[in-house]
Amino acid sequence: QLQVVESGGGLVQPGGSLRLSCTTSGFTLASYAIGWFRQAPGKEREGVMCISSSGISTNYAHSVKGRFTISRDNAKNTVYLQMNSLKPEDTAIYYCAARSGLRLFGACVPEAYDYWGQGTQVTVSS
């Protein structure tokens, strides 16, 4: 019943923008921290940006600082990842994941998150 579904991936030119959506169901989104992660071929899954259940705190990878923005709309059960100034190295499968907000909001790492979506492919290429 608890589900996480990503959407919005696709092909984009370098320097372009893309907005990913993470739609949730089966739980109260406002009670969960949400994270965006990505995995490129041959690489380990890494944290991109995470946001606390309150929306006050965020953690992010240095590689996306100033380019990506995470936001949440609890009324729509959706978390967004706005990606600007995209680079070829941003190419990866992007995953959305959730964890209970009762836990301490810490590092944006995959092992800290419990419920995962299926992923959406983002390809940045000219």
C-alpha positions as CSV (number, residue, x, y, z in Angstrom):
1,Q,0.0,0.0,0.0
2,L,2.9,2.3,0.7
3,Q,4.2,3.4,-2.7
4,V,6.7,5.8,-4.2
5,V,6.6,6.6,-7.9
6,E,9.0,8.8,-9.8
7,S,8.3,10.5,-13.1
8,G,9.7,13.3,-15.3
9,G,12.8,11.7,-16.6
10,G,13.9,11.9,-20.2
11,L,16.5,13.2,-22.6
12,V,17.8,16.8,-22.2
13,Q,20.5,18.9,-23.7
14,P,23.5,19.9,-21.7
15,G,22.7,23.2,-19.9
16,G,19.0,22.3,-20.0
17,S,16.5,21.8,-17.2
18,L,14.3,19.0,-16.0
19,R,11.9,18.5,-13.2
20,L,11.4,15.2,-11.6
21,S,8.3,14.3,-9.5
22,C,8.0,11.8,-6.7
23,T,4.4,11.0,-6.0
24,T,3.6,9.0,-2.8
25,S,0.6,7.1,-1.5
26,G,-0.2,4.9,1.4
27,F,1.3,7.1,4.0
28,T,1.3,10.7,5.2
29,L,4.0,12.5,3.3
30,A,4.4,15.2,5.9
31,S,5.6,12.6,8.3
32,Y,8.4,11.4,6.1
33,A,11.8,12.6,4.9
34,I,12.3,12.3,1.2
35,G,15.5,11.8,-0.7
36,W,16.5,11.8,-4.3
37,F,19.3,9.4,-5.3
38,R,20.9,8.4,-8.6
39,Q,22.9,5.6,-10.0
40,A,25.0,5.7,-13.2
41,P,26.2,2.6,-15.0
42,G,29.2,1.1,-13.1
43,K,28.8,3.5,-10.2
44,E,27.5,3.2,-6.7
45,R,24.1,4.7,-5.9
46,E,24.6,8.1,-4.4
47,G,22.5,10.7,-2.6
48,V,21.6,13.8,-4.6
49,M,19.3,15.8,-2.4
50,C,17.3,15.0,0.7
51,I,14.6,17.0,2.6
52,S,13.4,16.5,6.1
53,S,9.8,15.8,7.0
54,S,9.4,19.4,8.1
55,G,10.9,20.8,4.9
56,I,13.3,22.9,7.0
57,S,16.4,20.9,6.6
58,T,18.1,19.7,3.4
59,N,21.2,17.8,2.5
60,Y,22.8,17.7,-0.9
61,A,25.7,16.5,-2.9
62,H,28.4,19.0,-3.7
63,S,28.2,18.2,-7.3
64,V,24.6,19.5,-7.6
65,K,24.9,22.5,-5.2
66,G,23.5,25.6,-6.9
67,R,22.0,23.6,-9.7
68,F,19.3,21.4,-8.2
69,T,16.5,22.3,-5.8
70,I,14.3,20.0,-3.8
71,S,10.8,21.0,-2.7
72,R,7.7,19.3,-1.3
73,D,4.0,19.8,-1.7
74,N,2.4,17.7,1.0
75,A,-1.1,18.6,-0.2
76,K,-0.3,16.9,-3.5
77,N,1.7,14.1,-1.9
78,T,4.6,15.1,-4.2
79,V,8.2,16.0,-3.9
80,Y,10.0,17.7,-6.7
81,L,13.6,17.8,-7.9
82,Q,14.2,20.8,-10.1
83,M,17.4,20.2,-12.1
84,N,19.0,23.1,-13.9
85,S,22.3,23.5,-15.8
86,L,22.4,19.8,-16.4
87,K,25.7,18.2,-17.3
88,P,26.4,14.9,-19.1
89,E,27.7,13.5,-15.8
90,D,24.2,13.9,-14.3
91,T,23.1,11.1,-16.5
92,A,21.8,8.3,-14.3
93,I,18.7,6.5,-13.1
94,Y,17.1,8.7,-10.5
95,Y,15.3,7.2,-7.5
96,C,13.0,8.7,-4.9
97,A,12.9,7.2,-1.4
98,A,11.2,7.9,1.9
99,R,11.9,7.3,5.6
100,S,10.0,8.1,8.7
101,G,10.4,11.6,10.0
102,L,10.4,10.2,13.6
103,R,14.1,9.3,13.0
104,L,16.9,11.9,13.1
105,F,17.3,13.6,9.8
106,G,20.9,12.8,8.9
107,A,23.1,12.0,5.9
108,C,21.6,11.7,2.5
109,V,22.7,8.1,1.9
110,P,20.7,5.2,0.4
111,E,21.0,3.0,3.5
112,A,19.1,5.5,5.6
113,Y,15.9,5.3,3.4
114,D,13.3,2.6,3.6
115,Y,10.8,2.9,0.8
116,W,11.9,3.2,-2.8
117,G,10.5,3.9,-6.2
118,Q,11.4,2.1,-9.4
119,G,13.5,4.9,-10.8
120,T,13.3,7.2,-13.8
121,Q,16.1,7.6,-16.5
122,V,17.7,11.0,-17.0
123,T,20.0,11.3,-19.9
124,V,21.9,14.5,-20.6
125,S,23.4,14.5,-24.1
126,S,23.9,16.7,-27.1
